[in-house]
Amino acid sequence: MAHAPYEHITSTSNPTIKMMKGLDRKKVRNETGLFLAEGARLVVDALKFGWTPKYILVGQDTTERSEIKELLDKCALKGARILTTSPRILSAVSRKDNAQTVIAAFEQRSQELNTIDVEDKARFIALYEVRDPGNLGTIMRTADAAGVDGVILVNQCCDPFSVESVRATMGALFSTTLVSTDFETFNAWRLSNEINMIAASVNGTLRHDEANYASKSVILMGNEQSGIPEQAENACDVLVKIPMAGAADSLNLAQATAIMTYEVWKGAGYDGANL
């Protein structure tokens, strides 16, 4: 199959390049509704889960590689605009000296809570005002690995479509159901669907492995600095502690969320695991 025509760009002053460079800023992401994903592997993952890039920027010297050519043809057939360029411009867009040879811009996606189908068995992660994009991206990667049904961002969280967060997801962004909402709406939704809410907290009365996790559960994890506010803790069905022996008073948020997520999954017998 002959490949679709590519546009070649030689200058960072090109309007599309300027726009793609600007996607490292939330203001530009909000204005365009787009975000960047770097690397051919992420584009392959995106296509697998029904995402199509709006733009693909690719190193001109890689377009004749069979795997790259096939990927570009698939994206072009779905309406993506293919732009070839130099390593210098790829580095300018990614703001990395050793840039990936494929950088794509996708349209952002999120869901509303009331569109999520809550079955007899369902597992969710809710993040209360999480601020660190690296933690958020890593948690989405954990959610994908553990078969979580959705990640719910509560109140003012960092942007899941920031460059740092997308990099940390390692492609899991494209397979993760993502919702942004306020605490009152979230809590009303989980109560109406009879979803048990468990939080990891310094006020926990049980060890994380002593709690009885229901078949429908949501893990509530707090802000990196201030944790979960009293109002949200009071709304939980169970508060648990992750035991610690050293001098540190807490774990990294992404680590703690992974421990909690796998404990809930363990209660379901690791249903759906690829063993």
C-alpha positions as CSV (number, residue, x, y, z in Angstrom):
1,M,0.0,0.0,0.0
2,A,1.4,3.4,-1.0
3,H,1.6,5.7,2.0
4,A,-0.5,8.8,2.3
5,P,1.3,12.1,1.5
6,Y,3.3,13.6,4.3
7,E,3.9,17.3,5.0
8,H,7.5,18.2,5.7
9,I,8.2,21.0,8.2
10,T,11.6,22.6,8.6
11,S,10.9,25.5,11.0
12,T,9.9,25.9,14.6
13,S,7.9,29.0,13.6
14,N,5.4,26.8,11.7
15,P,2.0,27.3,13.4
16,T,1.4,23.6,14.0
17,I,4.8,23.2,15.6
18,K,4.3,26.2,17.8
19,M,1.0,24.8,18.9
20,M,2.5,21.4,19.6
21,K,5.4,23.0,21.5
22,G,2.8,24.9,23.6
23,L,1.0,21.7,24.8
24,D,3.4,21.5,27.7
25,R,1.3,24.4,29.1
26,K,-2.1,23.7,30.6
27,K,-3.5,26.9,29.1
28,V,-2.7,25.7,25.6
29,R,-4.0,22.2,26.4
30,N,-7.3,23.8,27.6
31,E,-7.6,26.0,24.6
32,T,-7.0,23.3,22.0
33,G,-8.3,20.2,23.9
34,L,-5.2,18.4,22.9
35,F,-2.2,16.7,24.6
36,L,1.1,15.1,23.6
37,A,2.1,11.4,23.7
38,E,5.6,10.5,22.8
39,G,6.8,7.3,21.1
40,A,5.5,4.9,18.5
41,R,4.6,2.4,21.2
42,L,2.1,4.8,22.8
43,V,0.5,5.5,19.4
44,V,0.1,1.8,18.9
45,D,-1.5,1.5,22.3
46,A,-3.8,4.4,21.6
47,L,-5.0,2.8,18.3
48,K,-5.7,-0.4,20.1
49,F,-8.1,1.3,22.5
50,G,-9.8,3.4,19.9
51,W,-7.9,6.6,20.1
52,T,-6.7,8.3,16.9
53,P,-4.1,11.1,16.9
54,K,-5.0,14.4,15.3
55,Y,-1.3,15.1,14.5
56,I,1.7,12.9,14.2
57,L,5.2,14.5,14.1
58,V,7.8,12.0,12.9
59,G,11.5,12.0,12.1
60,Q,11.9,12.1,8.3
61,D,14.7,9.6,8.4
62,T,12.4,6.9,10.1
63,T,9.4,7.0,7.7
64,E,10.7,4.1,5.6
65,R,11.0,1.7,8.5
66,S,8.4,-0.9,7.9
67,E,6.8,-0.6,11.4
68,I,6.8,3.2,11.3
69,K,5.4,3.3,7.8
70,E,2.6,0.8,8.7
71,L,1.7,2.9,11.8
72,L,1.6,6.2,9.9
73,D,-0.6,4.7,7.2
74,K,-3.1,3.4,9.8
75,C,-3.2,6.8,11.4
76,A,-3.5,8.6,8.1
77,L,-6.4,6.4,7.1
78,K,-8.2,7.5,10.3
79,G,-7.7,11.1,9.5
80,A,-4.4,12.0,11.3
81,R,-2.3,14.7,9.8
82,I,1.2,13.3,9.3
83,L,4.1,15.8,9.6
84,T,7.8,14.8,8.9
85,T,10.6,16.9,10.4
86,S,14.1,16.9,11.8
87,P,15.5,15.7,15.1
88,R,16.0,19.4,16.0
89,I,12.3,20.1,15.8
90,L,11.3,16.9,17.5
91,S,13.6,17.9,20.4
92,A,12.0,21.4,20.4
93,V,8.5,20.0,20.7
94,S,9.4,17.4,23.4
95,R,11.8,19.7,25.2
96,K,14.2,16.7,25.4
97,D,17.7,16.4,23.8
98,N,17.1,12.8,22.9
99,A,13.5,13.0,21.6
100,Q,11.3,10.1,20.5
101,T,11.1,9.8,16.7
102,V,7.3,9.9,16.9
103,I,5.3,12.5,18.8
104,A,1.5,12.6,18.5
105,A,-1.2,15.1,19.6
106,F,-4.5,13.5,20.7
107,E,-7.8,15.0,21.8
108,Q,-8.4,14.8,25.5
109,R,-11.1,12.4,26.8
110,S,-12.9,11.9,30.1
111,Q,-16.2,10.5,31.2
112,E,-19.0,11.6,33.5
113,L,-19.7,9.5,36.6
114,N,-23.2,8.6,35.6
115,T,-22.0,7.0,32.3
116,I,-19.9,4.4,34.1
117,D,-21.6,1.0,34.2
118,V,-21.3,-0.3,37.8
119,E,-21.6,-4.1,37.8
120,D,-21.9,-6.4,40.8
121,K,-18.1,-6.3,40.9
122,A,-16.3,-3.0,40.4
123,R,-13.1,-1.5,41.7
124,F,-12.2,2.2,41.5
125,I,-9.4,4.5,42.7
126,A,-10.4,8.0,43.8
127,L,-7.7,10.7,44.2
128,Y,-8.5,13.7,46.4
129,E,-6.7,16.9,45.2
130,V,-3.6,15.0,44.0
131,R,-0.9,17.6,42.9
132,D,2.0,15.6,41.5
133,P,1.6,14.6,37.8
134,G,4.2,11.8,38.2
135,N,2.2,10.2,41.0
136,L,-1.0,10.6,39.0
137,G,0.5,9.0,35.9
138,T,2.0,6.1,37.9
139,I,-1.3,5.5,39.6
140,M,-3.0,5.3,36.2
141,R,-0.4,2.7,35.2
142,T,-1.2,0.7,38.4
143,A,-4.9,1.0,37.7
144,D,-4.4,-0.5,34.3
145,A,-2.2,-3.3,35.6
146,A,-4.7,-4.2,38.3
147,G,-7.8,-4.1,36.1
148,V,-9.3,-1.1,38.0
149,D,-12.6,0.1,36.4
150,G,-11.8,3.8,36.7
151,V,-9.7,6.5,38.2
152,I,-11.8,9.4,39.7
153,L,-10.1,12.8,40.2
154,V,-11.8,14.6,43.1
155,N,-11.9,18.4,43.3
156,Q,-8.8,20.2,42.0
157,C,-6.2,17.6,40.9
158,C,-3.2,18.1,38.6
159,D,-3.8,17.7,34.9
160,P,-3.8,14.0,33.8
161,F,-2.9,15.2,30.3
162,S,0.2,17.1,31.2
163,V,3.4,15.8,29.5
164,E,4.8,14.5,32.9
165,S,1.6,12.6,33.7
166,V,1.3,11.1,30.2
167,R,4.9,9.9,30.3
168,A,4.4,8.3,33.7
169,T,1.4,6.3,32.5
170,M,3.5,4.4,30.0
171,G,0.5,4.2,27.7
172,A,-2.0,3.3,30.4
173,L,-3.8,6.6,29.9
174,F,-5.4,5.1,26.7
175,S,-6.9,2.2,28.6
176,T,-8.0,4.0,31.7
177,T,-11.5,5.3,32.4
178,L,-10.9,8.8,33.8
179,V,-13.4,11.0,35.6
180,S,-13.1,14.5,37.1
181,T,-15.7,15.6,39.7
182,D,-16.2,17.2,43.1
183,F,-16.4,15.3,46.3
184,E,-20.1,15.8,46.9
185,T,-21.0,14.4,43.5
186,F,-18.6,11.6,43.8
187,N,-19.8,10.5,47.2
188,A,-23.5,10.7,46.2
189,W,-22.7,8.5,43.2
190,R,-20.8,5.9,45.1
191,L,-23.5,5.8,47.8
192,S,-26.3,5.4,45.2
193,N,-24.4,2.5,43.6
194,E,-23.6,0.9,47.0
195,I,-19.8,1.1,46.6
196,N,-17.8,0.6,49.7
197,M,-15.3,3.5,50.3
198,I,-11.9,2.7,52.0
199,A,-9.2,5.2,52.7
200,A,-5.6,4.8,53.8
201,S,-5.2,7.2,56.7
202,V,-3.1,7.9,59.8
203,N,-6.4,7.6,61.6
204,G,-7.0,4.0,60.3
205,T,-8.1,1.5,62.9
206,L,-7.2,-1.6,60.8
207,R,-4.2,-2.8,58.9
208,H,-4.8,-2.5,55.2
209,D,-4.8,-6.3,54.9
210,E,-7.3,-6.8,57.8
211,A,-10.2,-4.9,56.2
212,N,-13.1,-6.7,54.5
213,Y,-13.1,-5.3,50.9
214,A,-16.5,-5.5,49.3
215,S,-17.0,-6.7,45.7
216,K,-17.8,-3.0,44.8
217,S,-15.1,-0.8,46.3
218,V,-13.4,2.5,45.8
219,I,-10.0,3.3,47.4
220,L,-9.8,7.0,48.4
221,M,-6.3,8.4,48.5
222,G,-5.3,11.9,49.6
223,N,-3.2,14.8,48.7
224,E,0.6,14.3,48.9
225,Q,1.0,16.9,51.6
226,S,-2.2,17.2,53.5
227,G,-3.8,13.8,53.0
228,I,-7.6,13.4,53.2
229,P,-9.7,16.1,54.9
230,E,-11.8,15.2,57.9
231,Q,-15.1,15.6,55.9
232,A,-14.0,13.0,53.4
233,E,-12.6,10.6,56.0
234,N,-15.9,10.8,57.9
235,A,-17.7,9.7,54.7
236,C,-15.6,6.6,54.4
237,D,-16.9,3.1,55.4
238,V,-13.4,2.0,56.6
239,L,-10.1,3.7,57.4
240,V,-7.0,1.6,57.2
241,K,-3.3,2.0,57.9
242,I,-0.4,0.6,55.9
243,P,2.1,-0.7,58.5
244,M,5.6,0.9,58.6
245,A,8.7,0.1,60.6
246,G,11.2,2.8,59.6
247,A,11.6,6.5,60.5
248,A,9.6,7.8,57.5
249,D,6.0,8.8,58.5
250,S,4.5,8.0,55.1
251,L,4.9,6.3,51.8
252,N,5.0,8.0,48.4
253,L,1.4,8.4,47.2
254,A,1.8,6.2,44.1
255,Q,3.4,3.4,46.2
256,A,0.7,3.5,48.9
257,T,-2.0,3.5,46.2
258,A,-0.5,0.4,44.6
259,I,-0.4,-1.4,47.9
260,M,-4.1,-0.6,48.5
261,T,-5.1,-1.4,44.9
262,Y,-3.6,-4.8,45.0
263,E,-5.0,-5.6,48.4
264,V,-8.5,-4.9,47.1
265,W,-7.8,-7.0,44.0
266,K,-6.4,-9.8,46.2
267,G,-9.8,-9.9,47.8
268,A,-11.3,-10.7,44.4
269,G,-8.8,-13.5,43.9
270,Y,-6.9,-11.5,41.3
271,D,-9.9,-12.0,39.0
272,G,-8.9,-11.3,35.3
273,A,-5.1,-11.6,35.9
274,N,-3.0,-12.7,33.0
275,L,-1.4,-15.7,34.7
